[in-house]
Amino acid sequence: MNTLPTVMITGASTGIGATYAERFARRGHDLVLVARNRDRLERLAARLRDENGVNMALMQADLTRAEDLAQVEKRLAEDASIGVLINNAGAGQAGGFTQQSASALDSLLALNVTAVTRLAAAIAPRLAQAGQGSIVNIGSMVGLAPEMQMTVYGATKAFVLFLSQGLQAELGPKGVYVQAVLPATTRTEIWQHSGIDIATLPEVMEVGDLVDAALAGYDRRELVTIPPLHVAERWTALNDARHLLLADLRQATPAERYLTSATVGQ
């Protein structure tokens, strides 16, 4: 009997999710792999079983569909063997804000925000009660950079970071580890699906390097892991500045500069 926790990975059929599956299988974890493409899941699972001798459960699911999302939530809530959730499934942004249709926006938000939140919410009560377990949310450095003109995608990834930090504050004292991973440009199929030619992008990280770095942060119980950030002190300085700003915001009166209205149109 495997005493290691089972790991559920969403978006597991390719890219970051498939690489996480390979790495956790090598570590001896049984896996629950979730993705839309059943054929790819089966090929990956067969290879990982042969190479590592671990058990695989497959869930074909489109997490933008309410019924599919509910089935994955149910598995997370009820399967006590699952102790790690890799919340990886996500979509990119094609076109600028004014070029995106309502249906495209709905799909992006459903996968990058709603599914991430609901899956974390499905497993969190059980992990908190057990006093152990991990939730890993895959965000993006774009969530720190509104200037990059990936407005809605960036906003969803800013949400993932905020969600992760909030969960750290709530669940950390109960023994649950929550990690946010913020990749930069990584060589995956998300760019093709977003209509972007990856050959036009500078400084592309290989997916294996990205996941290995993320797992190094995971092993160290790092709260926010930014694999492309070489000067770690810059994240520390940003976070420290945020805390100073929060202290300045605890005021009962408006700032002096807002007490006198400027003359408009003169």
N, C-alpha and C positions, 0 to 999 in steps of 0.2 A: 504493500500500500504506500502510495506517494504521500509523504508528510509535508511536502512543500505546498503552498497555496496554489490553486488553479488560477491562471491568468486569463481574463477575458480581454480580447483586443478587437476594437471596432475598426472598420476600414482595413481589414487584415489581408485582403487578397493581393495587394501589391504595395510597393513603395515603403513608406515608413512603417505601416502596420505589419506588412509581411516580414520586414527586417526585425521588428520587435519580436514577432513570432519565432523567427530563427534563433534569436539570442536567448529568449526565455526557454525554448526547447533545449538548447545546449546546456542551460543551467539545470535542466531536469524537471521543469514545471510542466504539468498537464495544461492544456490550452482549450479555451472556447473561442473559436474564430468567427467573427461576424463580418459579413460583406454582402454586397448584392450579387456578385458573380460567383455562382455555385461551382462552375467548372474550375476556375482559378483556385478557389478554396480547396477543392478536392485534390488538385495536383500538389498544392503546397502542403496540405495535411499528410498526403501519402509520403512525400519526401521527408518531412520532419519525423514522421513515425519511424521510417526506415533508418534514418540517421541517428535518432536519439532515443527511440524506444519509449516515447511518452504517449499519453492518451490525447486524442483530439476529439472535440465535439464541434460540429459546424452548424452555424445558424445563417441561412440565407435571409437577409433582411435589408430592406430599403428604409433607412431610419427617418426619411422624410414622410413615410406612410404611417399613419397613426396605429394601424393594427400591427405592423411589423415592430414599431418602437415598443408597443405594449408587451409583445412577446419577449423582447430582450430585457425589458424592465422586470418582467416576471421572473425570468431566469436569474437575474442579479439579486432580486429580493429573496428568492427561495433556495437557491443553491448555496449551501453553507460552505462548500469547498472552494468557491471563488473568493479569493482574498485580495486580488489585485485587478483593478480596472484600468486599462490603457484606452483613454477616451481620445481616439485618434481620427475617426471618420470626420471628414470635412470637405468642403468644396471651395474652389477659387472664384474669382470675379472676372467676368468677361465684359469689357467695355467700361466706360465711365458711368457715373451716377445717372446722368440724363439719358443714357442709352440702355439702361436696364429696365426690363419689363416687370410688371407687378408679379407675374408668376416666377420669374427668375429671382426676384428679391425674396419671395415667400420660400422658395426652395433653399436658398442660401441661408436664410435665418433659421429655417427648420432644422437643417443639418448642423450648422456651426454654433447655434445658440440653444435651441429647444432640446435637441437630442442630447447634447453634451450635458445640459443641466439636468434633464430628467433621468439620464442614466446614473449620474452622480447621486442624485436624490434617491434612486432605487436601491443603491448599495450602501449608502452612508449610514442609515439607521442600524443595519446589521453589523457593519464594521465597528461602529461606535459602541454597540452593546458588547461586542466581543473584545473591544479594547485593542484591536490590531487590524492591520490591513492598509492598503495603499490605493490612492486614486491619482492617476497621472493624466493631466490634461494637456493636449498638444495645441499650443497657441501659435504665435508668430511674432517676429520682431516688427512686422508691419503694424501690429497693435500699438506700437510706441511711436509710429511715424505717420501722422495724417497727411504730411506733405507728399507722400508717395502716390497719392491720387488713386488709391484702392479703397475708396471711402467706406463702402459697406463691409467688404471683407475685413478691412482693418478694424472697423468698429466691432465686428464679431470677435476678432482675436483680442481686442482690448477687453471685451466682456469676459473672455476665457481667463485672462490674467486676473481680472478683478474677482471673478468667481473663485478661482484657485486660492487667492490670498484670503478671501473671506472664509472659505472652507478650512484653510490652515488655522485661522484664528478660532473657529468654532470646534473643529474636529481634532486638531493637534493635541489639546489637553486631554482628549479622550483616548489617545493612543493611535489615532489614524494619521498616516503620513499622506500629505497632498503635495504633489509636485506640479509646477507649471513648466513646460518646456517651450522655449521660444526659438525656433529655427529661423535662419535667414533663408536665402534661395537654396533649395535642395533639389537634386536631380530626381524628380518623381513625375508621374503622369498628370499631376494636377495642373501643370502649365499647359499641356496639350488640351486638356478638357476646358481650360479657361481661354483658349484661343491665343495663347502667347507662345512664341517660338523661343524655346529655352536657349537656343544658340545665340540669341541677341542679348542674353543676360550675362553680366559680368560676375565673376567670383561665385561659381556654383559649387556647393558642397555635395560630396557623394553621400548617398543615403546611409551607407554603412558607417561612415565617419560620424554622421549626425546622431544615429541611434547609439553608437558606442559612447559618445560623449554624454548623451542624455542619461545613459545607464550608469556612467561614472558619477554623475550628479545624484542619481537615484540611490546608489550604494552609499553615498556620503550623506544622504537625507537632506540634500540641498532643496530649498523651497522654490527657488526660481533658477532654472538652468538655461543659460544662453550659450549654446555651443560655439557660435562664431565670435563671442566677445573675449578678446585676448587680455584686456585690461579690466579685471574683475572689479577693481576699485571704482570704476565709472558707474556700474550698477549700484554699488553701495552708496556712492555720493548722491545718485538720483533718489534712491530710497530714503536716505537721510534728509535730503531737501524736502521730500514729500511730507515727512513727519514734522519738520519745522513749519511747513506751510499749514498743516492741520492745526498745530498749536496756535498759529496766528489767526486762524479762522474762528476760534472760540470767543466771539465778541458779541455783546448785546446791542451795539450801535453800529450803523454804517460807517465805513471809512470816511475820513474828513473830505476826501476829494469828491465824494458823492453828496455832500451836504449842500452844495451850491450848484444850481443848474447852469450849464453853459448856454450862452445865447446862440440859438440856431438860426442860420440864414441871414446873419448880419455881418 
